[in-house]
Amino acid sequence: SLLEAMSYGNCCLTSDIPECAEVVEGHAATFHHGSVESLRKKLQELLENDDLVQRYKANAADYIVGKYNWDDVTDQTLNLYGGE
């Protein structure tokens, strides 16, 4: 759902767990996992800073679509199973 949301150009907020942080690579807002205070601060920052939200939105789709291009994924899968 994170990839899908970003591919539609949404500003995303996720915890900094590796499986999310490695996907977004700075193209989404993150907060410290398990910290309600960190989540609160990040939400407040996004609510008060429309320019930041717009930057996340402007870059999200191009970044995700480029990183997870279906043609590239298909080629990698065929190479993996085809032994090339």
Backbone atoms as SQL, in Angstrom:
CREATE TABLE atoms (id INTEGER PRIMARY KEY, chain TEXT, resi INTEGER, resn TEXT, atom TEXT, x REAL, y REAL, z REAL);
INSERT INTO atoms VALUES
  (1, 'A', 1, 'SER', 'N', 0.812, -1.196, 0.000),
  (2, 'A', 1, 'SER', 'CA', 0.000, 0.000, 0.000),
  (3, 'A', 1, 'SER', 'C', 0.861, 1.268, 0.000),
  (4, 'A', 2, 'LEU', 'N', 2.057, 1.202, 0.598),
  (5, 'A', 2, 'LEU', 'CA', 2.960, 2.350, 0.599),
  (6, 'A', 2, 'LEU', 'C', 3.403, 2.679, -0.830),
  (7, 'A', 3, 'LEU', 'N', 3.804, 1.680, -1.573),
  (8, 'A', 3, 'LEU', 'CA', 4.213, 1.901, -2.965),
  (9, 'A', 3, 'LEU', 'C', 3.058, 2.439, -3.794),
  (10, 'A', 4, 'GLU', 'N', 1.881, 1.887, -3.600),
  (11, 'A', 4, 'GLU', 'CA', 0.713, 2.341, -4.355),
  (12, 'A', 4, 'GLU', 'C', 0.382, 3.794, -4.025),
  (13, 'A', 5, 'ALA', 'N', 0.382, 4.127, -2.749),
  (14, 'A', 5, 'ALA', 'CA', 0.080, 5.506, -2.349),
  (15, 'A', 5, 'ALA', 'C', 1.083, 6.480, -2.942),
  (16, 'A', 6, 'MET', 'N', 2.359, 6.128, -2.893),
  (17, 'A', 6, 'MET', 'CA', 3.383, 7.009, -3.464),
  (18, 'A', 6, 'MET', 'C', 3.261, 7.099, -4.977),
  (19, 'A', 7, 'SER', 'N', 2.893, 5.995, -5.625),
  (20, 'A', 7, 'SER', 'CA', 2.776, 6.014, -7.084),
  (21, 'A', 7, 'SER', 'C', 1.665, 6.940, -7.564),
  (22, 'A', 8, 'TYR', 'N', 0.701, 7.241, -6.686),
  (23, 'A', 8, 'TYR', 'CA', -0.373, 8.179, -7.007),
  (24, 'A', 8, 'TYR', 'C', -0.028, 9.613, -6.597),
  (25, 'A', 9, 'GLY', 'N', 1.218, 9.813, -6.146),
  (26, 'A', 9, 'GLY', 'CA', 1.667, 11.155, -5.808),
  (27, 'A', 9, 'GLY', 'C', 1.189, 11.661, -4.464),
  (28, 'A', 10, 'ASN', 'N', 0.983, 10.755, -3.523),
  (29, 'A', 10, 'ASN', 'CA', 0.563, 11.163, -2.188),
  (30, 'A', 10, 'ASN', 'C', 1.760, 11.427, -1.292),
  (31, 'A', 11, 'CYS', 'N', 1.597, 12.338, -0.364),
  (32, 'A', 11, 'CYS', 'CA', 2.583, 12.553, 0.688),
  (33, 'A', 11, 'CYS', 'C', 2.358, 11.449, 1.716),
  (34, 'A', 12, 'CYS', 'N', 3.353, 10.634, 1.945),
  (35, 'A', 12, 'CYS', 'CA', 3.206, 9.507, 2.865),
  (36, 'A', 12, 'CYS', 'C', 4.001, 9.737, 4.138),
  (37, 'A', 13, 'LEU', 'N', 3.497, 9.180, 5.210),
  (38, 'A', 13, 'LEU', 'CA', 4.148, 9.218, 6.513),
  (39, 'A', 13, 'LEU', 'C', 4.235, 7.789, 7.009),
  (40, 'A', 14, 'THR', 'N', 5.445, 7.349, 7.310),
  (41, 'A', 14, 'THR', 'CA', 5.651, 5.977, 7.745),
  (42, 'A', 14, 'THR', 'C', 6.685, 5.939, 8.857),
  (43, 'A', 15, 'SER', 'N', 6.675, 4.863, 9.603),
  (44, 'A', 15, 'SER', 'CA', 7.693, 4.734, 10.642),
  (45, 'A', 15, 'SER', 'C', 9.039, 4.442, 9.977),
  (46, 'A', 16, 'ASP', 'N', 10.108, 4.581, 10.746),
  (47, 'A', 16, 'ASP', 'CA', 11.441, 4.416, 10.188),
  (48, 'A', 16, 'ASP', 'C', 11.952, 2.974, 10.229),
  (49, 'A', 17, 'ILE', 'N', 11.031, 2.011, 10.290),
  (50, 'A', 17, 'ILE', 'CA', 11.480, 0.621, 10.255),
  (51, 'A', 17, 'ILE', 'C', 12.148, 0.375, 8.901),
  (52, 'A', 18, 'PRO', 'N', 13.165, -0.481, 8.856),
  (53, 'A', 18, 'PRO', 'CA', 13.947, -0.662, 7.631),
  (54, 'A', 18, 'PRO', 'C', 13.122, -0.988, 6.385),
  (55, 'A', 19, 'GLU', 'N', 12.099, -1.822, 6.522),
  (56, 'A', 19, 'GLU', 'CA', 11.336, -2.207, 5.336),
  (57, 'A', 19, 'GLU', 'C', 10.573, -1.046, 4.724),
  (58, 'A', 20, 'CYS', 'N', 10.300, -0.018, 5.476),
  (59, 'A', 20, 'CYS', 'CA', 9.670, 1.189, 4.925),
  (60, 'A', 20, 'CYS', 'C', 10.712, 2.242, 4.551),
  (61, 'A', 21, 'ALA', 'N', 11.651, 2.490, 5.444),
  (62, 'A', 21, 'ALA', 'CA', 12.666, 3.520, 5.205),
  (63, 'A', 21, 'ALA', 'C', 13.491, 3.221, 3.964),
  (64, 'A', 22, 'GLU', 'N', 13.804, 1.947, 3.718),
  (65, 'A', 22, 'GLU', 'CA', 14.585, 1.578, 2.542),
  (66, 'A', 22, 'GLU', 'C', 13.791, 1.775, 1.254),
  (67, 'A', 23, 'VAL', 'N', 12.492, 1.659, 1.325),
  (68, 'A', 23, 'VAL', 'CA', 11.644, 1.859, 0.151),
  (69, 'A', 23, 'VAL', 'C', 11.541, 3.341, -0.178),
  (70, 'A', 24, 'VAL', 'N', 11.273, 4.166, 0.826),
  (71, 'A', 24, 'VAL', 'CA', 11.004, 5.578, 0.546),
  (72, 'A', 24, 'VAL', 'C', 12.265, 6.408, 0.328),
  (73, 'A', 25, 'GLU', 'N', 13.387, 5.992, 0.908),
  (74, 'A', 25, 'GLU', 'CA', 14.680, 6.671, 0.723),
  (75, 'A', 25, 'GLU', 'C', 14.574, 8.198, 0.777),
  (76, 'A', 26, 'GLY', 'N', 13.896, 8.714, 1.789),
  (77, 'A', 26, 'GLY', 'CA', 13.800, 10.159, 1.945),
  (78, 'A', 26, 'GLY', 'C', 12.736, 10.836, 1.108),
  (79, 'A', 27, 'HIS', 'N', 11.936, 10.078, 0.366),
  (80, 'A', 27, 'HIS', 'CA', 10.879, 10.641, -0.470),
  (81, 'A', 27, 'HIS', 'C', 9.514, 10.614, 0.217),
  (82, 'A', 28, 'ALA', 'N', 9.516, 10.330, 1.511),
  (83, 'A', 28, 'ALA', 'CA', 8.302, 10.363, 2.330),
  (84, 'A', 28, 'ALA', 'C', 8.714, 10.771, 3.741),
  (85, 'A', 29, 'ALA', 'N', 7.774, 11.249, 4.502),
  (86, 'A', 29, 'ALA', 'CA', 8.055, 11.635, 5.882),
  (87, 'A', 29, 'ALA', 'C', 8.126, 10.376, 6.738),
  (88, 'A', 30, 'THR', 'N', 9.041, 10.391, 7.696),
  (89, 'A', 30, 'THR', 'CA', 9.172, 9.245, 8.595),
  (90, 'A', 30, 'THR', 'C', 9.218, 9.724, 10.037),
  (91, 'A', 31, 'PHE', 'N', 8.818, 8.833, 10.938),
  (92, 'A', 31, 'PHE', 'CA', 8.895, 9.088, 12.372),
  (93, 'A', 31, 'PHE', 'C', 9.534, 7.878, 13.034),
  (94, 'A', 32, 'HIS', 'N', 10.030, 8.056, 14.239),
  (95, 'A', 32, 'HIS', 'CA', 10.695, 6.967, 14.961),
  (96, 'A', 32, 'HIS', 'C', 9.686, 5.911, 15.382),
  (97, 'A', 33, 'HIS', 'N', 9.953, 4.696, 14.983),
  (98, 'A', 33, 'HIS', 'CA', 9.078, 3.560, 15.281),
  (99, 'A', 33, 'HIS', 'C', 8.784, 3.481, 16.784),
  (100, 'A', 34, 'GLY', 'N', 7.529, 3.362, 17.119),
  (101, 'A', 34, 'GLY', 'CA', 7.107, 3.179, 18.495),
  (102, 'A', 34, 'GLY', 'C', 7.027, 4.455, 19.313),
  (103, 'A', 35, 'SER', 'N', 7.322, 5.592, 18.708),
  (104, 'A', 35, 'SER', 'CA', 7.318, 6.849, 19.443),
  (105, 'A', 35, 'SER', 'C', 6.099, 7.688, 19.082),
  (106, 'A', 36, 'VAL', 'N', 5.165, 7.762, 19.999),
  (107, 'A', 36, 'VAL', 'CA', 3.972, 8.578, 19.781),
  (108, 'A', 36, 'VAL', 'C', 4.367, 10.040, 19.639),
  (109, 'A', 37, 'GLU', 'N', 5.345, 10.473, 20.415),
  (110, 'A', 37, 'GLU', 'CA', 5.789, 11.868, 20.355),
  (111, 'A', 37, 'GLU', 'C', 6.415, 12.188, 18.998),
  (112, 'A', 38, 'SER', 'N', 7.208, 11.280, 18.460),
  (113, 'A', 38, 'SER', 'CA', 7.805, 11.493, 17.138),
  (114, 'A', 38, 'SER', 'C', 6.728, 11.570, 16.061),
  (115, 'A', 39, 'LEU', 'N', 5.735, 10.695, 16.162),
  (116, 'A', 39, 'LEU', 'CA', 4.615, 10.727, 15.219),
  (117, 'A', 39, 'LEU', 'C', 3.866, 12.048, 15.333),
  (118, 'A', 40, 'ARG', 'N', 3.585, 12.485, 16.539),
  (119, 'A', 40, 'ARG', 'CA', 2.878, 13.743, 16.754),
  (120, 'A', 40, 'ARG', 'C', 3.645, 14.914, 16.149),
  (121, 'A', 41, 'LYS', 'N', 4.949, 14.957, 16.400),
  (122, 'A', 41, 'LYS', 'CA', 5.771, 16.052, 15.871),
  (123, 'A', 41, 'LYS', 'C', 5.794, 16.051, 14.351),
  (124, 'A', 42, 'LYS', 'N', 5.912, 14.869, 13.752),
  (125, 'A', 42, 'LYS', 'CA', 5.974, 14.799, 12.293),
  (126, 'A', 42, 'LYS', 'C', 4.637, 15.191, 11.675),
  (127, 'A', 43, 'LEU', 'N', 3.535, 14.736, 12.257),
  (128, 'A', 43, 'LEU', 'CA', 2.214, 15.137, 11.766),
  (129, 'A', 43, 'LEU', 'C', 2.032, 16.647, 11.877),
  (130, 'A', 44, 'GLN', 'N', 2.449, 17.210, 13.010),
  (131, 'A', 44, 'GLN', 'CA', 2.342, 18.655, 13.219),
  (132, 'A', 44, 'GLN', 'C', 3.184, 19.395, 12.177),
  (133, 'A', 45, 'GLU', 'N', 4.390, 18.905, 11.920),
  (134, 'A', 45, 'GLU', 'CA', 5.260, 19.530, 10.921),
  (135, 'A', 45, 'GLU', 'C', 4.610, 19.525, 9.540),
  (136, 'A', 46, 'LEU', 'N', 4.014, 18.420, 9.171),
  (137, 'A', 46, 'LEU', 'CA', 3.366, 18.323, 7.862),
  (138, 'A', 46, 'LEU', 'C', 2.137, 19.222, 7.784),
  (139, 'A', 47, 'LEU', 'N', 1.376, 19.277, 8.856),
  (140, 'A', 47, 'LEU', 'CA', 0.188, 20.135, 8.879),
  (141, 'A', 47, 'LEU', 'C', 0.541, 21.617, 8.775),
  (142, 'A', 48, 'GLU', 'N', 1.672, 21.988, 9.313),
  (143, 'A', 48, 'GLU', 'CA', 2.074, 23.396, 9.327),
  (144, 'A', 48, 'GLU', 'C', 2.944, 23.802, 8.146),
  (145, 'A', 49, 'ASN', 'N', 3.362, 22.851, 7.325),
  (146, 'A', 49, 'ASN', 'CA', 4.308, 23.151, 6.257),
  (147, 'A', 49, 'ASN', 'C', 3.806, 22.580, 4.924),
  (148, 'A', 50, 'ASP', 'N', 2.921, 23.317, 4.284),
  (149, 'A', 50, 'ASP', 'CA', 2.356, 22.853, 3.018),
  (150, 'A', 50, 'ASP', 'C', 3.419, 22.706, 1.929),
  (151, 'A', 51, 'ASP', 'N', 4.451, 23.535, 1.954),
  (152, 'A', 51, 'ASP', 'CA', 5.529, 23.410, 0.958),
  (153, 'A', 51, 'ASP', 'C', 6.219, 22.059, 1.058),
  (154, 'A', 52, 'LEU', 'N', 6.454, 21.593, 2.281),
  (155, 'A', 52, 'LEU', 'CA', 7.073, 20.291, 2.484),
  (156, 'A', 52, 'LEU', 'C', 6.180, 19.180, 1.955),
  (157, 'A', 53, 'VAL', 'N', 4.899, 19.254, 2.263),
  (158, 'A', 53, 'VAL', 'CA', 3.938, 18.266, 1.767),
  (159, 'A', 53, 'VAL', 'C', 3.933, 18.258, 0.238),
  (160, 'A', 54, 'GLN', 'N', 3.917, 19.424, -0.366),
  (161, 'A', 54, 'GLN', 'CA', 3.896, 19.512, -1.824),
  (162, 'A', 54, 'GLN', 'C', 5.172, 18.939, -2.437),
  (163, 'A', 55, 'ARG', 'N', 6.315, 19.114, -1.773),
  (164, 'A', 55, 'ARG', 'CA', 7.575, 18.529, -2.273),
  (165, 'A', 55, 'ARG', 'C', 7.509, 17.011, -2.237),
  (166, 'A', 56, 'TYR', 'N', 7.023, 16.472, -1.115),
  (167, 'A', 56, 'TYR', 'CA', 6.866, 15.014, -1.031),
  (168, 'A', 56, 'TYR', 'C', 5.937, 14.520, -2.144),
  (169, 'A', 57, 'LYS', 'N', 4.826, 15.204, -2.327),
  (170, 'A', 57, 'LYS', 'CA', 3.856, 14.801, -3.345),
  (171, 'A', 57, 'LYS', 'C', 4.438, 14.898, -4.755),
  (172, 'A', 58, 'ALA', 'N', 5.172, 15.964, -5.012),
  (173, 'A', 58, 'ALA', 'CA', 5.719, 16.189, -6.352),
  (174, 'A', 58, 'ALA', 'C', 6.744, 15.134, -6.738),
  (175, 'A', 59, 'ASN', 'N', 7.467, 14.606, -5.766),
  (176, 'A', 59, 'ASN', 'CA', 8.542, 13.661, -6.063),
  (177, 'A', 59, 'ASN', 'C', 8.154, 12.197, -5.901),
  (178, 'A', 60, 'ALA', 'N', 7.084, 11.930, -5.187),
  (179, 'A', 60, 'ALA', 'CA', 6.742, 10.555, -4.825),
  (180, 'A', 60, 'ALA', 'C', 6.499, 9.657, -6.037),
  (181, 'A', 61, 'ALA', 'N', 5.639, 10.067, -6.931),
  (182, 'A', 61, 'ALA', 'CA', 5.265, 9.195, -8.056),
  (183, 'A', 61, 'ALA', 'C', 6.448, 8.915, -8.972),
  (184, 'A', 62, 'ASP', 'N', 7.173, 9.939, -9.362),
  (185, 'A', 62, 'ASP', 'CA', 8.314, 9.730, -10.261),
  (186, 'A', 62, 'ASP', 'C', 9.353, 8.815, -9.630),
  (187, 'A', 63, 'TYR', 'N', 9.607, 9.009, -8.352),
  (188, 'A', 63, 'TYR', 'CA', 10.594, 8.181, -7.658),
  (189, 'A', 63, 'TYR', 'C', 10.167, 6.709, -7.641),
  (190, 'A', 64, 'ILE', 'N', 8.939, 6.434, -7.191),
  (191, 'A', 64, 'ILE', 'CA', 8.480, 5.047, -7.062),
  (192, 'A', 64, 'ILE', 'C', 8.326, 4.382, -8.424),
  (193, 'A', 65, 'VAL', 'N', 7.739, 5.088, -9.373),
  (194, 'A', 65, 'VAL', 'CA', 7.550, 4.502, -10.709),
  (195, 'A', 65, 'VAL', 'C', 8.900, 4.207, -11.353),
  (196, 'A', 66, 'GLY', 'N', 9.867, 5.073, -11.128),
  (197, 'A', 66, 'GLY', 'CA', 11.206, 4.834, -11.664),
  (198, 'A', 66, 'GLY', 'C', 11.923, 3.691, -10.978),
  (199, 'A', 67, 'LYS', 'N', 11.776, 3.607, -9.654),
  (200, 'A', 67, 'LYS', 'CA', 12.464, 2.570, -8.887),
  (201, 'A', 67, 'LYS', 'C', 11.842, 1.194, -9.110),
  (202, 'A', 68, 'TYR', 'N', 10.538, 1.140, -9.269),
  (203, 'A', 68, 'TYR', 'CA', 9.832, -0.127, -9.418),
  (204, 'A', 68, 'TYR', 'C', 9.150, -0.205, -10.777),
  (205, 'A', 69, 'ASN', 'N', 9.897, 0.034, -11.815),
  (206, 'A', 69, 'ASN', 'CA', 9.412, -0.030, -13.185),
  (207, 'A', 69, 'ASN', 'C', 9.081, -1.484, -13.542),
  (208, 'A', 70, 'TRP', 'N', 7.856, -1.720, -14.024),
  (209, 'A', 70, 'TRP', 'CA', 7.416, -3.095, -14.309),
  (210, 'A', 70, 'TRP', 'C', 8.285, -3.776, -15.357),
  (211, 'A', 71, 'ASP', 'N', 8.719, -3.045, -16.363),
  (212, 'A', 71, 'ASP', 'CA', 9.587, -3.648, -17.382),
  (213, 'A', 71, 'ASP', 'C', 10.894, -4.132, -16.761),
  (214, 'A', 72, 'ASP', 'N', 11.474, -3.330, -15.885),
  (215, 'A', 72, 'ASP', 'CA', 12.713, -3.730, -15.216),
  (216, 'A', 72, 'ASP', 'C', 12.484, -4.923, -14.294),
  (217, 'A', 73, 'VAL', 'N', 11.389, -4.902, -13.548),
  (218, 'A', 73, 'VAL', 'CA', 11.081, -6.013, -12.646),
  (219, 'A', 73, 'VAL', 'C', 10.870, -7.297, -13.442),
  (220, 'A', 74, 'THR', 'N', 10.172, -7.196, -14.557),
  (221, 'A', 74, 'THR', 'CA', 9.943, -8.364, -15.412),
  (222, 'A', 74, 'THR', 'C', 11.256, -8.902, -15.953),
  (223, 'A', 75, 'ASP', 'N', 12.105, -8.008, -16.445),
  (224, 'A', 75, 'ASP', 'CA', 13.414, -8.441, -16.967),
  (225, 'A', 75, 'ASP', 'C', 14.249, -9.115, -15.883),
  (226, 'A', 76, 'GLN', 'N', 14.256, -8.560, -14.689),
  (227, 'A', 76, 'GLN', 'CA', 15.013, -9.161, -13.592),
  (228, 'A', 76, 'GLN', 'C', 14.471, -10.540, -13.234),
  (229, 'A', 77, 'THR', 'N', 13.151, -10.677, -13.228),
  (230, 'A', 77, 'THR', 'CA', 12.543, -11.963, -12.911),
  (231, 'A', 77, 'THR', 'C', 12.871, -12.998, -13.979),
  (232, 'A', 78, 'LEU', 'N', 12.761, -12.618, -15.248),
  (233, 'A', 78, 'LEU', 'CA', 13.093, -13.541, -16.330),
  (234, 'A', 78, 'LEU', 'C', 14.559, -13.940, -16.285),
  (235, 'A', 79, 'ASN', 'N', 15.436, -12.995, -15.994),
  (236, 'A', 79, 'ASN', 'CA', 16.870, -13.313, -15.880),
  (237, 'A', 79, 'ASN', 'C', 17.134, -14.236, -14.716),
  (238, 'A', 80, 'LEU', 'N', 16.438, -14.037, -13.613),
  (239, 'A', 80, 'LEU', 'CA', 16.623, -14.878, -12.444),
  (240, 'A', 80, 'LEU', 'C', 16.222, -16.319, -12.734),
  (241, 'A', 81, 'TYR', 'N', 15.049, -16.493, -13.331),
  (242, 'A', 81, 'TYR', 'CA', 14.554, -17.836, -13.588),
  (243, 'A', 81, 'TYR', 'C', 15.082, -18.433, -14.887),
  (244, 'A', 82, 'GLY', 'N', 15.500, -17.561, -15.801),
  (245, 'A', 82, 'GLY', 'CA', 16.018, -18.036, -17.069),
  (246, 'A', 82, 'GLY', 'C', 17.514, -18.308, -17.039),
  (247, 'A', 83, 'GLY', 'N', 18.158, -17.906, -15.977),
  (248, 'A', 83, 'GLY', 'CA', 19.582, -18.182, -15.829),
  (249, 'A', 83, 'GLY', 'C', 20.477, -17.276, -16.653),
  (250, 'A', 84, 'GLU', 'N', 19.980, -16.161, -17.107),
  (251, 'A', 84, 'GLU', 'CA', 20.807, -15.257, -17.924),
  (252, 'A', 84, 'GLU', 'C', 21.620, -14.329, -17.052);
